Amino acid sequence: MAAEPTAHELITRHRPTLDRALEAIRTRAYWSPHPEHPKAYGENGSLDAAAGKAAFDALLGTRLDLGQPGTDDWVGGEVSPYGIELGVTYPHADIDVLLPAMKAGQRAWRDAGPETRAVVCLEILKRISDRTHEFAHAVMHTSGQAFMMAFQAGGPHAQDRGLEAVAYAYAEQVRTPGTAEWTKPQGKRDPLSLTKRFVPVPRGIALVIGCNTFPTWNGYPGLFASLATGNAVLVKPHPRAVLPLALTVRIAREVLAETGFDPNLVALAAERPGEGIAKTLATRPEIRIIDYTGSTAFGDWLEANARQAQVYTEKAGVNTVIVESTDDYRGMLSNLAFSLSLYSGQMCTTPQNLLIPRDGIRTDQGPKSFDEVTADLAKAVEGLLGDDARANALLGAIVNPDVKARLEAAASLGEVALASREVTNPDFPDAVVRTPVIVKLDGAKPDAEAAYMSECFGPVSFAVAVDSAADAVELLRRTIREKGAMTVSAYTTDQEVEQAVQEVCLEEAAQLSLNLTGGVYVNQTAAFSDFHGSGGNPAANATLTDGAFVANRFRMVEIRREA
């Protein structure tokens, strides 16, 4: 049995990775220590595809005992969007017992300092990375993502976001030196001399409220930002997506215990069906930080009511694409078709509204009318998803009945340019798989506005006819200001239009992608380089990840004495 790692050994092992991550967030260039290809795993302790699948299968129908204090029941009930009952049960906590136990370990964790905390976090991430294949199945069968997307987004991309948060947390904590000698001349008198010590201290217990669609990708930034800045972290998963975060908590507890820290610094808060413990936890005085991804309504409630905590929310918005002109019509259609189809549009970054001048657009294939653009986009989606095997690999499964209901209702909102169809998944016959719907709307009509100015989460897009490019830009501005946007995209060959779109996005704080026609899509962001959300419009009050995301998770306390 391998000896338990010391802090010094972890610094030797992980400091090069931390330094490389610090360099990556400085340069914003591409970098990742986590392989995206499934065949890269299987050596140096990592699980290959077969071992990862076997590990996942072995979890089904079991009790995942984390050894937490205050366990008063066992809860579960997850059913995969692919039709499998997971049958895993998790500890239900007596919060009055668990929270004091979590707080007890914070002193030693605080005193360990930023570097030790960072490398312990990197060891947790390394062990998660070694089990990427197992996590991929856990994410797939709780979120409905297709396997390859679950593997990449739920594995290496999520791990990258966690590491990115650790790097930012470390950088902000060491921005102030640990000690300083302060001497102030006093003329003929003796100088005033003080020795000063500066200690980053945690706020308290952090609460991570997980989401159904991206439990690890959206959960890891807050979890690791809080842990790296000295806070204990209580993870409250979405009831339909507990397993990936429960496995994360188990690994974190193992690493903390092995490195001499209290494992209760990280704990799980699973809930009984319908219990709704998020509101109770969010307003507990012990909870001083909250990270939340999910609906705007509950995000707004947290911001208004969890007044004792620093609240970081990623909510929802109405993502917009302006289509004014293009010099690569086929590339534009292909890129948009993929963006609308990926994971059945169940991403907070998926485009919803396509604003197209009613008189048409200029392209390298000649002028195209509004109807031609929408018809050609519909054909591009049909071509992309025409083969059922390919469709299943891109679409995944509908994550819950609400998405299916919105999809079915959308067809009644306007003229259907692309009808949704059912796709059979031969491996999972109970999976609900649907292709996207595209509905044409007249932007000038009030009843149409009610549709396109509301978020319709899922595989639903609106092709909105507008009077001009200028009208599109103004509608974009109003949409961002009133509803928020995680992403904005525009296709134009006109410099004045491009400048107008950029100005709106700068003024309204929305992340913009211009003229994407290749293998980069508006709904994808890369850790260490891209900012996910801006924190500056109603869709989110925080960015994954920047200095502001980590800096208020700790405070700097000064201890001074005469030299």
C-alpha positions as CSV (number, residue, x, y, z in Angstrom):
1,M,0.0,0.0,0.0
2,A,1.4,3.4,-1.0
3,A,2.4,5.8,1.8
4,E,0.1,8.8,2.3
5,P,1.5,11.9,0.6
6,T,2.8,14.7,2.6
7,A,2.3,18.4,1.7
8,H,5.9,18.6,0.6
9,E,5.5,15.6,-1.7
10,L,2.4,17.1,-3.2
11,I,4.2,20.4,-3.8
12,T,6.9,18.6,-5.6
13,R,4.3,16.6,-7.6
14,H,1.9,19.3,-8.5
15,R,3.7,22.7,-8.4
16,P,4.8,22.5,-12.0
17,T,1.1,22.0,-13.0
18,L,0.1,24.9,-10.8
19,D,2.8,27.1,-12.4
20,R,1.7,26.1,-15.9
21,A,-1.9,27.0,-15.0
22,L,-0.9,30.4,-13.7
23,E,1.0,31.0,-17.0
24,A,-2.1,29.9,-19.0
25,I,-4.5,32.3,-17.3
26,R,-1.9,35.1,-17.8
27,T,-1.4,34.4,-21.6
28,R,-4.9,33.1,-22.3
29,A,-3.3,30.6,-24.8
30,Y,-4.5,27.0,-25.2
31,W,-3.4,24.6,-22.6
32,S,-4.8,21.6,-20.8
33,P,-3.2,18.9,-18.6
34,H,-6.3,16.7,-19.0
35,P,-6.5,14.5,-22.2
36,E,-9.7,14.8,-24.2
37,H,-9.4,11.4,-26.0
38,P,-10.7,8.3,-24.2
39,K,-7.7,6.2,-25.4
40,A,-5.3,8.5,-23.5
41,Y,-6.4,6.7,-20.2
42,G,-5.4,3.4,-18.9
43,E,-1.8,3.9,-17.7
44,N,-0.2,5.4,-14.5
45,G,-3.2,4.4,-12.4
46,S,-5.9,5.8,-14.6
47,L,-8.9,3.7,-15.6
48,D,-9.3,2.7,-19.3
49,A,-12.7,2.5,-21.0
50,A,-13.5,-1.1,-19.8
51,A,-12.4,-0.5,-16.2
52,G,-14.2,2.8,-16.1
53,K,-17.5,1.2,-17.3
54,A,-17.0,-1.6,-14.8
55,A,-16.5,0.8,-12.0
56,F,-19.7,2.7,-12.9
57,D,-21.7,-0.5,-13.2
58,A,-20.4,-1.6,-9.7
59,L,-21.9,1.5,-8.2
60,L,-25.4,0.8,-9.4
61,G,-27.7,-0.4,-6.6
62,T,-25.2,0.3,-3.9
63,R,-25.0,2.6,-0.9
64,L,-22.3,5.3,-1.2
65,D,-21.2,5.7,2.3
66,L,-19.0,8.8,2.8
67,G,-18.4,8.4,6.5
68,Q,-19.9,11.8,7.2
69,P,-21.1,12.7,10.7
70,G,-24.8,13.3,11.3
71,T,-26.1,10.8,8.8
72,D,-29.7,10.1,9.7
73,D,-31.1,8.4,6.6
74,W,-30.2,7.1,3.1
75,V,-31.7,8.7,0.1
76,G,-31.6,8.3,-3.7
77,G,-33.9,7.8,-6.6
78,E,-31.9,8.9,-9.7
79,V,-33.2,7.6,-13.0
80,S,-31.1,8.1,-16.1
81,P,-32.5,10.1,-19.0
82,Y,-31.6,6.9,-20.9
83,G,-34.1,4.9,-18.8
84,I,-31.8,3.2,-16.3
85,E,-32.6,3.3,-12.5
86,L,-29.3,4.0,-10.9
87,G,-30.4,2.7,-7.5
88,V,-27.5,4.4,-5.6
89,T,-28.3,5.8,-2.2
90,Y,-26.5,8.6,-0.4
91,P,-26.2,9.8,3.2
92,H,-28.8,12.2,4.3
93,A,-27.4,14.7,6.8
94,D,-28.6,16.1,10.0
95,I,-27.4,19.6,9.2
96,D,-27.2,20.6,12.9
97,V,-24.6,17.9,13.3
98,L,-22.8,18.1,10.0
99,L,-22.2,21.9,9.8
100,P,-20.3,22.1,13.1
101,A,-18.2,19.1,12.1
102,M,-17.3,20.9,8.9
103,K,-16.3,24.0,10.7
104,A,-14.0,22.2,13.0
105,G,-11.4,21.5,10.4
106,Q,-11.1,25.0,9.0
107,R,-8.4,26.2,11.3
108,A,-5.8,23.7,10.3
109,W,-6.9,24.2,6.6
110,R,-6.6,27.9,6.9
111,D,-3.1,27.7,8.6
112,A,-1.8,25.4,5.8
113,G,-1.5,28.3,3.5
114,P,-2.3,29.0,-0.1
115,E,0.3,26.7,-1.7
116,T,-0.5,23.6,0.3
117,R,-4.2,24.1,-0.2
118,A,-3.6,24.5,-4.0
119,V,-1.6,21.3,-4.3
120,V,-4.1,19.3,-2.2
121,C,-6.8,20.5,-4.6
122,L,-4.6,19.5,-7.5
123,E,-4.2,16.0,-6.0
124,I,-8.0,15.7,-5.8
125,L,-8.3,16.8,-9.4
126,K,-5.6,14.3,-10.5
127,R,-7.5,11.4,-8.8
128,I,-10.8,12.5,-10.5
129,S,-8.9,12.7,-13.8
130,D,-7.7,9.1,-13.4
131,R,-11.3,8.0,-13.1
132,T,-12.6,10.1,-16.1
133,H,-14.2,7.1,-17.8
134,E,-16.1,6.3,-14.6
135,F,-17.2,9.9,-14.2
136,A,-18.2,10.0,-17.9
137,H,-20.8,7.3,-17.4
138,A,-22.0,9.0,-14.2
139,V,-22.5,12.3,-16.0
140,M,-24.1,10.6,-19.0
141,H,-26.7,8.8,-16.9
142,T,-27.6,11.8,-14.8
143,S,-27.5,14.6,-17.4
144,G,-28.6,12.9,-20.5
145,Q,-25.4,14.0,-22.4
146,A,-24.2,11.6,-25.1
147,F,-21.2,9.6,-23.9
148,M,-18.5,11.5,-25.8
149,M,-19.8,14.8,-24.6
150,A,-20.2,13.5,-21.0
151,F,-16.6,12.2,-21.3
152,Q,-15.2,15.5,-22.4
153,A,-17.4,18.2,-20.8
154,G,-17.9,16.1,-17.6
155,G,-14.3,15.0,-17.5
156,P,-11.3,16.9,-18.8
157,H,-13.2,20.2,-19.4
158,A,-14.7,20.2,-15.9
159,Q,-11.3,19.3,-14.4
160,D,-9.8,22.2,-16.4
161,R,-12.3,24.6,-14.9
162,G,-11.6,23.3,-11.4
163,L,-7.9,23.8,-12.0
164,E,-8.4,27.2,-13.4
165,A,-10.3,28.2,-10.2
166,V,-7.4,26.9,-8.1
167,A,-4.9,29.0,-10.1
168,Y,-7.0,32.2,-9.7
169,A,-7.5,31.5,-6.0
170,Y,-3.7,31.0,-5.5
171,A,-2.8,34.1,-7.5
172,E,-5.2,36.3,-5.5
173,Q,-4.1,35.0,-2.1
174,V,-0.4,35.5,-2.8
175,R,-0.9,38.9,-4.3
176,T,-0.3,40.2,-0.8
177,P,3.1,39.1,0.8
178,G,2.9,36.9,3.9
179,T,5.1,39.3,5.9
180,A,6.5,42.8,5.7
181,E,8.9,44.9,7.6
182,W,7.5,48.5,7.9
183,T,9.8,51.4,8.9
184,K,8.7,55.0,8.9
185,P,11.3,57.7,9.4
186,Q,10.7,60.2,12.2
187,G,13.4,62.8,11.6
188,K,15.6,63.1,14.6
189,R,13.6,60.6,16.6
190,D,13.9,56.9,16.3
191,P,12.0,55.5,13.3
192,L,8.7,53.7,13.8
193,S,9.2,50.0,13.0
194,L,6.6,47.3,12.7
195,T,6.6,43.6,11.7
196,K,3.4,42.8,9.8
197,R,1.9,39.4,9.0
198,F,-0.9,39.0,6.4
199,V,-3.1,36.0,6.5
200,P,-5.8,35.1,4.0
201,V,-8.7,33.8,6.1
202,P,-11.8,32.0,4.8
203,R,-15.3,33.4,5.0
204,G,-16.8,30.2,6.4
205,I,-18.6,27.2,4.9
206,A,-19.4,27.4,1.2
207,L,-22.4,25.8,-0.4
208,V,-22.4,24.5,-3.9
209,I,-25.9,24.0,-5.4
210,G,-25.4,21.7,-8.3
211,C,-27.3,21.6,-11.6
212,N,-28.9,18.7,-13.5
213,T,-27.2,19.3,-16.9
214,F,-23.6,19.9,-16.1
215,P,-23.0,18.7,-12.5
216,T,-19.2,18.7,-12.7
217,W,-18.5,21.4,-15.3
218,N,-20.6,23.9,-13.4
219,G,-19.9,22.5,-10.0
220,Y,-16.1,22.4,-9.9
221,P,-15.3,26.1,-10.3
222,G,-17.1,27.1,-7.1
223,L,-16.1,24.0,-5.2
224,F,-12.4,24.3,-5.9
225,A,-12.4,28.2,-5.6
226,S,-13.8,27.9,-2.1
227,L,-11.7,25.0,-1.0
228,A,-8.5,26.6,-2.3
229,T,-9.2,29.8,-0.4
230,G,-9.6,27.9,2.9
231,N,-13.3,27.3,3.1
232,A,-15.1,24.1,3.9
233,V,-17.5,23.1,1.1
234,L,-20.9,21.5,1.4
235,V,-22.1,20.1,-2.0
236,K,-25.9,20.0,-2.5
237,P,-26.4,18.2,-5.9
238,H,-29.4,18.4,-8.0
239,P,-31.7,15.5,-7.0
240,R,-31.5,14.0,-10.5
241,A,-27.7,14.4,-10.7
242,V,-26.2,13.3,-7.4
243,L,-23.7,10.6,-8.5
244,P,-21.0,12.7,-10.2
245,L,-20.7,15.1,-7.3
246,A,-21.0,12.4,-4.7
247,L,-18.0,10.7,-6.3
248,T,-16.2,14.0,-6.3
249,V,-16.9,14.5,-2.6
250,R,-15.7,10.9,-1.8
251,I,-12.4,11.5,-3.6
252,A,-11.9,14.9,-1.9
253,R,-12.6,13.4,1.5
254,E,-10.0,10.6,0.9
255,V,-7.3,13.1,-0.2
256,L,-7.9,15.4,2.7
257,A,-7.7,12.6,5.2
258,E,-4.6,11.2,3.6
259,T,-2.8,14.5,3.7
260,G,-3.6,15.1,7.4
261,F,-6.6,17.4,7.1
262,D,-10.2,16.9,8.3
263,P,-12.2,15.1,5.6
264,N,-15.3,16.9,6.8
265,L,-13.9,20.0,5.0
266,V,-15.9,18.6,2.0
267,A,-19.3,17.0,2.5
268,L,-22.4,16.0,0.6
269,A,-26.0,17.2,1.3
270,A,-28.3,14.8,-0.6
271,E,-32.0,15.2,-0.1
272,R,-35.2,13.3,0.1
273,P,-37.6,13.5,-2.8
274,G,-39.4,16.9,-2.7
275,E,-37.4,18.0,0.4
276,G,-36.1,21.1,-1.2
277,I,-33.2,21.7,1.3
278,A,-31.5,24.3,-0.9
279,K,-33.5,27.2,0.6
280,T,-32.9,26.0,4.2
281,L,-29.2,25.6,3.7
282,A,-28.8,28.8,1.8
283,T,-30.1,30.9,4.7
284,R,-28.2,29.1,7.5
285,P,-25.8,31.6,9.3
286,E,-22.9,29.1,8.9
287,I,-23.1,29.3,5.1
288,R,-21.0,32.3,4.0
289,I,-20.5,31.5,0.2
290,I,-23.0,30.1,-2.3
291,D,-22.4,28.9,-5.8
292,Y,-25.5,28.2,-7.9
293,T,-26.3,27.2,-11.4
294,G,-29.9,26.9,-12.5
295,S,-33.1,28.8,-13.1
296,T,-33.3,32.5,-13.0
297,A,-36.1,32.4,-10.4
298,F,-34.2,30.6,-7.8
299,G,-31.0,32.5,-8.6
300,D,-32.8,35.7,-8.0
301,W,-34.2,34.3,-4.7
302,L,-30.8,33.4,-3.5
303,E,-29.4,36.9,-4.3
304,A,-32.3,38.5,-2.5
305,N,-32.5,36.2,0.6
306,A,-29.1,34.6,1.3
307,R,-27.9,38.0,2.7
308,Q,-25.4,36.4,5.0
309,A,-23.5,34.9,2.1
310,Q,-21.5,35.9,-0.9
311,V,-23.6,34.6,-3.7
312,Y,-22.3,33.6,-7.1
313,T,-25.0,32.7,-9.7
314,E,-25.1,31.5,-13.2
315,K,-28.8,31.7,-14.1
316,A,-30.2,31.9,-17.6
317,G,-30.6,34.3,-20.5
318,V,-31.8,34.6,-24.1
319,N,-28.8,34.0,-26.3
320,T,-28.9,35.8,-29.6
321,V,-27.4,35.5,-33.1
322,I,-27.5,38.3,-35.6
323,V,-27.3,37.1,-39.2
324,E,-26.6,40.1,-41.4
325,S,-24.2,38.9,-44.0
326,T,-21.5,36.2,-44.5
327,D,-18.7,35.4,-46.9
328,D,-19.0,31.7,-46.0
329,Y,-22.7,30.8,-46.2
330,R,-22.2,27.0,-46.1
331,G,-19.8,27.3,-43.2
332,M,-22.2,29.6,-41.3
333,L,-25.1,27.1,-41.7
334,S,-23.0,24.2,-40.7
335,N,-21.7,26.0,-37.6
336,L,-25.2,27.1,-36.5
337,A,-26.7,23.7,-37.1
338,F,-24.1,22.1,-34.8
339,S,-24.6,24.8,-32.2
340,L,-28.4,24.3,-32.2
341,S,-28.1,20.5,-32.0
342,L,-25.4,19.8,-29.5
343,Y,-26.9,18.2,-26.4
344,S,-30.4,19.0,-27.6
345,G,-29.8,22.7,-26.9
346,Q,-29.7,21.9,-23.2
347,M,-26.9,24.3,-22.5
348,C,-27.0,27.8,-21.0
349,T,-24.9,28.9,-24.0
350,T,-27.0,27.6,-26.8
351,P,-28.4,30.2,-29.3
352,Q,-32.1,30.8,-29.1
353,N,-33.0,33.8,-31.2
354,L,-31.6,34.2,-34.8
355,L,-32.2,37.8,-35.8
356,I,-32.4,38.0,-39.6
357,P,-33.4,41.0,-41.8
358,R,-36.8,40.3,-43.4
359,D,-35.3,41.5,-46.7
360,G,-32.6,38.9,-46.6
361,I,-28.8,38.8,-46.3
362,R,-25.8,39.1,-48.5
363,T,-23.7,35.9,-48.9
364,D,-20.9,34.5,-51.1
365,Q,-23.6,32.5,-52.9
366,G,-25.6,35.6,-53.7
367,P,-28.5,37.3,-51.9
368,K,-30.6,35.0,-49.7
369,S,-34.1,35.9,-48.5
370,F,-35.3,35.4,-44.9
371,D,-37.2,32.3,-46.0
372,E,-34.2,30.9,-47.8
373,V,-31.9,31.4,-44.8
374,T,-34.3,29.6,-42.5
375,A,-35.0,26.8,-45.0
376,D,-31.3,26.3,-45.6
377,L,-30.6,26.2,-41.9
378,A,-33.3,23.7,-41.5
379,K,-31.7,21.6,-44.2
380,A,-28.3,21.9,-42.5
381,V,-29.7,20.6,-39.2
382,E,-31.6,17.8,-41.1
383,G,-28.3,16.8,-42.9
384,L,-26.4,16.9,-39.6
385,L,-28.9,14.7,-37.8
386,G,-30.3,12.6,-40.7
387,D,-28.4,9.5,-39.6
388,D,-29.8,8.3,-36.3
389,A,-26.5,7.1,-35.0
390,R,-24.9,10.5,-35.5
391,A,-28.0,12.2,-34.1
392,N,-27.8,10.2,-30.9
393,A,-24.1,11.0,-30.5
394,L,-24.8,14.7,-30.8
395,L,-28.2,15.1,-29.2
396,G,-28.0,12.9,-26.1
397,A,-31.3,12.6,-24.3
398,I,-33.9,15.1,-23.1
399,V,-33.0,15.6,-19.5
400,N,-36.4,16.1,-18.0
401,P,-40.2,16.3,-18.9
402,D,-40.2,20.1,-18.7
403,V,-37.8,20.3,-21.7
404,K,-39.9,17.9,-23.7
405,A,-43.1,19.9,-22.9
406,R,-41.4,23.2,-24.0
407,L,-40.2,21.6,-27.2
408,E,-43.7,20.3,-28.1
409,A,-45.4,23.6,-27.2
410,A,-43.0,25.7,-29.4
411,A,-44.5,24.5,-32.6
412,S,-47.7,26.4,-31.9
413,L,-45.9,29.7,-31.5
414,G,-45.3,30.4,-35.2
415,E,-44.6,28.9,-38.6
416,V,-42.4,25.9,-38.2
417,A,-39.3,26.0,-40.4
418,L,-37.9,22.7,-39.0
419,A,-40.1,20.2,-37.2
420,S,-38.7,18.2,-34.4
421,R,-38.6,14.4,-34.9
422,E,-38.2,11.5,-32.5
423,V,-35.0,9.5,-32.7
424,T,-34.7,6.0,-31.5
425,N,-31.6,5.0,-29.4
426,P,-31.0,1.3,-30.0
427,D,-28.8,1.0,-26.9
428,F,-31.4,2.8,-24.7
429,P,-34.9,2.3,-26.0
430,D,-36.4,4.3,-23.1
431,A,-34.4,7.4,-23.9
432,V,-36.3,10.5,-25.0
433,V,-34.4,11.8,-28.0
434,R,-35.6,14.7,-30.1
435,T,-34.1,16.8,-32.9
436,P,-34.4,20.7,-32.7
437,V,-37.4,22.7,-33.8
438,I,-36.9,26.1,-35.6
439,V,-39.9,28.4,-35.5
440,K,-40.2,31.5,-37.7
441,L,-41.5,34.7,-35.9
442,D,-42.2,38.3,-37.0
443,G,-40.2,40.5,-34.7
444,A,-42.7,43.3,-35.1
445,K,-45.6,41.5,-33.7
446,P,-46.3,41.7,-30.0
447,D,-47.5,38.1,-29.6
448,A,-44.2,37.0,-31.2
449,E,-42.2,39.1,-28.8
450,A,-43.7,37.2,-25.9
451,A,-42.1,34.1,-27.3
452,Y,-38.7,35.2,-28.3
453,M,-38.2,37.5,-25.2
454,S,-38.6,34.5,-22.9
455,E,-36.0,31.8,-22.4
456,C,-37.1,28.5,-23.9
457,F,-34.4,26.1,-22.5
458,G,-33.9,23.1,-24.8
459,P,-33.8,22.3,-28.5
460,V,-36.0,25.3,-29.5
461,S,-34.8,28.2,-31.7
462,F,-36.7,31.2,-33.2
463,A,-35.8,32.7,-36.5
464,V,-37.0,36.3,-36.0
465,A,-37.6,38.6,-38.9
466,V,-36.4,42.1,-38.2
467,D,-36.6,45.3,-40.4
468,S,-32.9,46.0,-40.6
469,A,-29.5,45.3,-39.2
470,A,-29.9,48.4,-37.0
471,D,-33.2,47.0,-35.6
472,A,-31.4,43.7,-34.9
473,V,-28.7,45.5,-33.0
474,E,-31.2,47.4,-30.9
475,L,-33.2,44.2,-30.2
476,L,-30.0,42.5,-29.2
477,R,-29.3,45.4,-26.7
478,R,-32.8,45.2,-25.2
479,T,-32.6,41.4,-24.9
480,I,-29.3,41.4,-23.1
481,R,-30.4,44.3,-20.8
482,E,-33.7,42.8,-19.9
483,K,-33.1,39.1,-20.1
484,G,-29.4,38.6,-20.0
485,A,-27.3,36.5,-22.3
486,M,-24.5,34.0,-21.7
487,T,-23.5,34.2,-25.4
488,V,-23.9,36.5,-28.4
489,S,-23.0,35.6,-31.9
490,A,-23.0,37.7,-35.1
491,Y,-22.4,37.0,-38.8
492,T,-21.6,40.1,-40.8
493,T,-19.1,41.4,-43.4
494,D,-20.1,45.0,-42.8
495,Q,-17.6,46.8,-40.5
496,E,-20.2,49.2,-39.3
497,V,-22.5,46.4,-38.2
498,E,-19.7,44.6,-36.6
499,Q,-18.7,47.7,-34.7
500,A,-22.3,48.3,-33.6
501,V,-22.6,44.7,-32.3
502,Q,-19.3,44.9,-30.5
503,E,-20.4,48.2,-28.8
504,V,-23.6,46.7,-27.6
505,C,-21.8,43.7,-26.1
506,L,-19.2,46.0,-24.4
507,E,-21.9,48.3,-23.0
508,E,-24.2,45.4,-21.8
509,A,-21.3,43.1,-20.8
510,A,-22.0,40.1,-23.0
511,Q,-19.5,37.6,-24.4
512,L,-19.4,37.9,-28.2
513,S,-18.3,35.5,-31.0
514,L,-18.0,36.8,-34.6
515,N,-18.3,34.9,-37.8
516,L,-17.7,31.4,-36.5
517,T,-17.7,29.0,-39.5
518,G,-15.3,26.3,-38.5
519,G,-14.9,23.9,-35.6
520,V,-15.3,26.4,-32.8
521,Y,-18.9,27.0,-31.7
522,V,-20.6,29.8,-29.8
523,N,-21.9,27.4,-27.0
524,Q,-18.4,26.1,-26.1
525,T,-15.8,27.8,-24.0
526,A,-12.3,26.7,-23.1
527,A,-10.9,27.0,-19.6
528,F,-7.8,29.2,-19.0
529,S,-8.8,31.3,-22.1
530,D,-12.5,31.9,-22.5
531,F,-14.7,33.6,-19.9
532,H,-18.0,31.8,-19.3
533,G,-20.6,34.5,-18.6
534,S,-19.5,38.0,-17.8
535,G,-21.2,38.8,-14.4
536,G,-22.4,42.0,-16.0
537,N,-25.8,41.2,-17.3
538,P,-28.9,39.4,-15.8
539,A,-27.8,36.0,-17.0
540,A,-25.1,35.7,-14.3
541,N,-23.6,37.7,-11.6
542,A,-20.2,36.0,-11.9
543,T,-17.7,34.8,-14.5
544,L,-16.1,31.4,-14.8
545,T,-13.4,32.2,-14.1
546,D,-11.7,35.5,-13.2
547,G,-10.2,37.2,-10.2
548,A,-13.5,38.5,-9.0
549,F,-14.8,34.9,-8.8
550,V,-12.3,34.0,-6.1
551,A,-11.1,37.2,-4.4
552,N,-14.1,37.6,-2.1
553,R,-14.1,34.1,-0.9
554,F,-11.4,35.1,1.6
555,R,-10.4,38.2,3.5
556,M,-6.9,39.4,4.3
557,V,-6.3,39.8,8.1
558,E,-3.3,41.7,9.3
559,I,-1.3,41.0,12.5
560,R,1.3,43.6,13.4
561,R,3.6,44.2,16.3
562,E,6.5,46.4,17.1
563,A,9.8,45.2,15.5
